[in-house]
Amino acid sequence: IKKLNIRETCCVAVCKRNRDRDHANLHRLPSNLPLLTKWCANLQRAVPDGIKLFNDAICEVHFEDRCLRNKRLEKWAVPTLLLGHDDVAYPLPTPEQ
């Protein structure tokens, strides 16, 4: 999946936090296809094909605290919070799992 420069605003429909205005930490959608599929399912959007340019990003408020380490996402992190709907296809596993 080819990517352009990261966008300046969170791509979650109900969130328009901006990197400059709100000092939001934005995270690119992953290039790992299985993880990207989970992200897109939780965001209720289609997975882009390999031809599409995909530069969307999501701000940190859509991730649980345990998904972030020093402002960086863990490799297994998926967005689950404040997505504008309650139907989260891929919730995070509990710490015991």
Secondary structure, 3 states (H helix, E strand, C coil): CECCCCCCECCCCCCCCECCCCCCCEEECCCCHHHHHHHHHHHCCCCCCCCCECCCEEEHHHCCHHHEECCEECCCCCCCCCCCCCCCCCCCCCCCC
